[in-house]
């Protein structure tokens, strides 16, 4: 039987984090009732095979879900520009233990995102990241539509693995304190879709509102391309990022 591990440390907040919504350009259309970023992959790289594109990456043996989620986000960014690039399991595990100090202790999402911007992960740096309003569903949907996917961390409900194994949507519920990072990429009227453990898992929006405690829109180098995220004022955001860093 497959094992399913977690590994997200308790959420941290940084008051300096810029917010995604501020940089939306006027006139952006309302998100549709349903959307799936995997549909874009068919057009760009010719496949939407979740298990191949977004594999387990050691999260069946170690609490490296934060690193696995970052690797999935990188695959997502590259695929949207027609490039197929999947980090190897060995590389993900190596970086995980490097960042964790050599112990299987899990990682902080915020600290890892900062490292990704400052030092790079898997030979790639990001331009930065912005926070999302977790309980504003339009905010989440706009970020997924423009950037393909959003890393999100949640407090793991006790029946998460059982529901995953039985193909049931995640529902809110009691938790023993564990945390998990996944990549949000899709939604339906009553459900939100995330990538985890080599599959697309659905959860109710009630689950999202109750269990998600941190979510971000990550800005890859591809964001500089004029047609990568139309409707987003990346130039204005970049100026603000530089001001914060000064």
C-alpha positions as CSV (number, residue, x, y, z in Angstrom):
1,X,0.0,0.0,0.0
2,X,1.3,3.4,-0.9
3,X,2.3,5.8,1.8
4,X,1.3,9.5,1.8
5,X,3.3,11.9,3.8
6,X,2.9,15.6,4.7
7,X,5.6,18.0,5.9
8,X,4.4,21.6,5.9
9,X,5.4,23.4,9.1
10,X,2.9,25.8,10.7
11,X,2.1,28.8,8.6
12,X,4.2,32.0,9.0
13,X,3.1,35.4,7.9
14,X,5.4,38.3,6.9
15,X,3.6,41.7,7.0
16,X,5.9,42.9,4.1
17,X,4.3,40.3,1.7
18,X,2.7,42.2,-1.2
19,X,-0.8,41.1,-2.1
20,X,-1.8,39.6,-5.5
21,X,-5.0,41.6,-5.9
22,X,-3.3,45.0,-6.0
23,X,-1.7,44.3,-9.4
24,X,-4.7,43.1,-11.3
25,X,-5.3,45.3,-14.3
26,X,-8.8,46.8,-14.8
27,X,-11.2,45.0,-17.0
28,X,-10.2,41.5,-16.2
29,X,-13.2,39.2,-16.9
30,X,-14.9,37.3,-14.2
31,X,-13.6,33.8,-13.7
32,X,-15.7,31.2,-15.4
33,X,-17.8,28.6,-13.5
34,X,-15.2,25.9,-14.1
35,X,-11.5,25.9,-15.2
36,X,-8.6,23.5,-15.3
37,X,-5.0,24.6,-16.1
38,X,-4.2,21.1,-17.4
39,X,-6.3,22.0,-20.5
40,X,-3.6,24.5,-21.3
41,X,-0.9,21.8,-21.1
42,X,-2.4,19.9,-24.0
43,X,-2.0,22.9,-26.2
44,X,1.6,23.7,-25.1
45,X,3.3,20.4,-24.4
46,X,0.8,17.9,-25.8
47,X,0.0,16.0,-22.5
48,X,-1.8,16.5,-19.3
49,X,-0.7,13.2,-17.7
50,X,-0.7,14.2,-14.0
51,X,1.3,11.3,-12.7
52,X,4.1,11.9,-15.2
53,X,4.2,15.7,-14.9
54,X,3.6,15.9,-11.1
55,X,4.9,12.7,-9.5
56,X,5.2,11.9,-5.9
57,X,8.9,13.1,-5.6
58,X,9.7,11.3,-2.4
59,X,6.5,12.5,-0.5
60,X,5.7,8.8,0.0
61,X,8.8,8.4,2.2
62,X,9.7,11.9,3.5
63,X,7.8,15.0,4.7
64,X,9.1,16.9,1.7
65,X,5.7,18.1,0.4
66,X,6.9,21.7,0.3
67,X,9.8,20.9,-2.0
68,X,7.5,18.6,-4.1
69,X,5.0,21.4,-4.4
70,X,7.7,23.8,-5.5
71,X,8.9,21.3,-8.1
72,X,5.3,21.0,-9.4
73,X,5.0,24.7,-9.6
74,X,8.2,24.8,-11.7
75,X,6.8,22.2,-14.1
76,X,3.6,24.2,-14.4
77,X,5.5,27.5,-15.2
78,X,7.6,25.8,-17.9
79,X,4.7,23.9,-19.4
80,X,2.7,27.1,-19.9
81,X,5.5,28.3,-22.2
82,X,5.8,25.0,-24.1
83,X,8.8,23.5,-22.2
84,X,8.6,20.1,-20.5
85,X,10.8,20.1,-17.4
86,X,10.2,17.8,-14.4
87,X,12.6,17.8,-11.4
88,X,14.0,14.4,-10.5
89,X,13.0,12.8,-7.2
90,X,16.6,12.6,-6.2
91,X,17.1,16.3,-6.8
92,X,13.9,17.2,-4.8
93,X,15.0,15.0,-1.9
94,X,18.6,16.4,-1.9
95,X,17.4,20.0,-1.8
96,X,14.8,19.1,0.9
97,X,17.4,17.7,3.2
98,X,19.8,20.6,2.4
99,X,17.1,23.1,3.5
100,X,15.9,21.1,6.5
101,X,19.5,20.8,7.9
102,X,19.7,17.1,7.1
103,X,16.7,15.9,9.1
104,X,13.2,14.9,8.0
105,X,11.5,17.7,9.8
106,X,9.4,19.3,7.1
107,X,9.8,22.9,5.8
108,X,8.2,26.3,6.2
109,X,6.5,27.5,3.0
110,X,7.3,31.1,3.5
111,X,11.0,30.5,4.3
112,X,11.3,28.1,1.3
113,X,9.7,30.7,-1.1
114,X,12.2,33.3,0.1
115,X,15.1,30.8,-0.5
116,X,13.6,30.1,-4.0
117,X,13.8,33.8,-4.8
118,X,17.1,34.5,-3.2
119,X,19.2,31.4,-4.0
120,X,17.1,29.5,-6.6
121,X,15.8,25.9,-6.5
122,X,16.5,23.4,-9.3
123,X,18.7,25.9,-11.2
124,X,15.8,28.4,-11.3
125,X,15.1,31.5,-9.3
126,X,11.7,33.2,-9.1
127,X,11.1,36.9,-9.4
128,X,9.1,37.0,-6.2
129,X,5.8,35.9,-4.8
130,X,2.6,37.6,-3.6
131,X,0.0,36.6,-1.0
132,X,-3.5,35.6,-1.8
133,X,-6.7,36.3,0.2
134,X,-7.5,32.8,1.2
135,X,-11.2,33.4,1.7
136,X,-11.6,35.4,-1.5
137,X,-12.4,32.7,-4.1
138,X,-12.1,35.2,-7.0
139,X,-8.6,36.0,-5.9
140,X,-7.6,32.4,-6.0
141,X,-9.3,31.8,-9.4
142,X,-7.7,34.8,-11.0
143,X,-4.3,33.7,-9.8
144,X,-4.8,30.2,-11.2
145,X,-6.1,31.6,-14.5
146,X,-3.2,34.0,-15.0
147,X,-0.3,31.9,-13.6
148,X,-1.5,28.3,-14.0
149,X,-1.4,27.3,-10.4
150,X,-1.0,28.5,-6.8
151,X,1.0,26.8,-4.0
152,X,-1.3,26.5,-1.0
153,X,-0.8,25.1,2.5
154,X,-3.5,23.6,4.7
155,X,-4.0,22.0,8.0
156,X,-4.5,18.4,7.3
157,X,-7.9,17.0,8.3
158,X,-7.8,13.5,9.8
159,X,-9.6,11.8,7.0
160,X,-7.4,13.4,4.2
161,X,-5.6,10.2,3.2
162,X,-8.7,8.0,3.4
163,X,-10.7,10.3,1.2
164,X,-7.8,10.6,-1.2
165,X,-7.5,6.8,-1.5
166,X,-11.2,6.5,-2.1
167,X,-11.5,9.3,-4.6
168,X,-13.7,11.5,-2.4
169,X,-13.5,15.3,-2.3
170,X,-11.8,16.7,0.8
171,X,-14.1,18.1,3.4
172,X,-13.3,20.2,6.5
173,X,-12.7,18.2,9.6
174,X,-10.7,17.9,12.8
175,X,-6.9,17.9,12.5
176,X,-4.0,16.5,14.5
177,X,-1.9,19.5,13.6
178,X,-0.1,18.3,10.5
179,X,0.3,20.5,7.4
180,X,0.6,19.8,3.7
181,X,1.5,21.9,0.6
182,X,-0.3,21.3,-2.7
183,X,-0.7,23.1,-6.0
184,X,-4.1,24.5,-6.8
185,X,-4.9,24.4,-10.5
186,X,-8.6,24.0,-11.1
187,X,-12.1,24.6,-9.9
188,X,-15.7,23.6,-10.5
189,X,-18.8,25.4,-9.1
190,X,-18.5,23.6,-5.7
191,X,-15.0,22.2,-5.8
192,X,-11.3,23.2,-6.1
193,X,-8.7,20.9,-7.6
194,X,-5.2,20.5,-6.3
195,X,-2.2,18.4,-7.4
196,X,-0.8,16.1,-4.7
197,X,0.8,12.6,-4.5
198,X,0.8,12.2,-8.3
199,X,-3.0,12.9,-8.7
200,X,-5.6,15.6,-9.1
201,X,-7.5,15.8,-5.8
202,X,-10.7,17.7,-5.4
203,X,-11.9,19.5,-2.2
204,X,-15.0,21.5,-1.4
205,X,-14.7,25.2,-1.1
206,X,-15.9,24.7,2.5
207,X,-12.7,22.6,2.9
208,X,-10.7,25.4,1.5
209,X,-12.2,28.1,3.8
210,X,-11.7,26.0,6.9
211,X,-8.4,24.3,6.3
212,X,-6.2,26.4,4.0
213,X,-4.0,28.7,6.1
214,X,-1.5,30.1,3.5
215,X,-1.6,30.6,-0.3
216,X,0.7,32.4,-2.7
217,X,1.0,33.3,-6.3
218,X,4.6,32.7,-7.4
219,X,6.1,34.9,-10.1
220,X,8.5,32.9,-12.3
221,X,10.9,34.5,-14.8
222,X,8.3,33.6,-17.5
223,X,6.1,36.4,-16.0
224,X,8.2,38.9,-17.9
225,X,6.9,37.6,-21.2
226,X,4.1,39.9,-22.4
227,X,1.7,37.1,-23.1
228,X,2.4,34.9,-20.1
229,X,-0.1,36.5,-17.7
230,X,-2.1,39.2,-19.6
231,X,-4.2,41.2,-17.1
232,X,-1.4,41.4,-14.5
233,X,0.7,44.5,-14.0
234,X,4.0,42.8,-13.4
235,X,6.0,46.0,-14.0
236,X,4.3,47.7,-11.1
237,X,4.7,44.7,-8.9
238,X,8.4,44.5,-9.8
239,X,8.9,48.1,-8.7
240,X,7.3,47.5,-5.4
241,X,9.4,44.3,-4.8
242,X,12.5,46.4,-5.4
243,X,11.3,49.0,-3.0
244,X,10.9,46.4,-0.3
245,X,14.3,44.9,-1.0
246,X,16.0,48.3,-0.8
